[in-house]
């Protein structure tokens, strides 16, 4: 949206108007009729069409692991719930229930950051921050984040791994991954990325794998091991390799920590139709204030975020004494 159009809508004749920033593009792109009553700033005009509400629960897993000193592991699970509501009526409010996918296990969410437009009704009989009983909100036209959260569950990371890389030239490496039994063995993708910092391009590689397919990048400075959609039946994936490098050109790294044996294998994965916290929205408990009906769409996804296994023979970028210890 151009600046002059933006100022015309939001500051007519130099006077700031009551228009939400995210709604300005809607006002400019759609011609709206005149209303007898003032529209709310977050919904400058009424939606007309088929009603539907799209909820997207997206969780991220950040993890740092190393096989030093008895399998060190530090990880966290955090996520967000996003909503895109196409509803008729300026003040049509939505009420939803947020609960656990496992009835035997209560939903535990920490560090909640809830959108200002949301009214929260908690179950007084449950522990603090354990259950969002009901959420009530009047949605804007655009997609927005209903709330952010962190989850203390589960206690074990979804994937435990060992990464060993030793030698100057040639280099021998080992990556061994174990998928946790609580994880579904079905991924949209699962890749392991190893960048060879402060070295020349790979001259030759000799590898052994039990699944997937390794591939060098075009500049031959990075190895990508694509495990694919599923782990083997024993839920373990292993690659061993011996690599030789040219002397130049050297791959520089902006992180001053990644020198000598200080390196990591990064895991990138995504899973659909599930999450780790157990956070779910019951479509049967989604109600509208104006007694109308809408199609309810709910997506749940897990995605890795800086999921790194550090070289067993190098230093670690985090203090060992504050890290978790994961049982093998």
Order of alpha helices (4+ residues) and beta strands (2+ residues): alpha-alpha-beta-beta-beta-beta-beta-beta-beta-beta-beta-beta-beta-beta-beta-beta-beta-beta-beta-beta-beta-beta
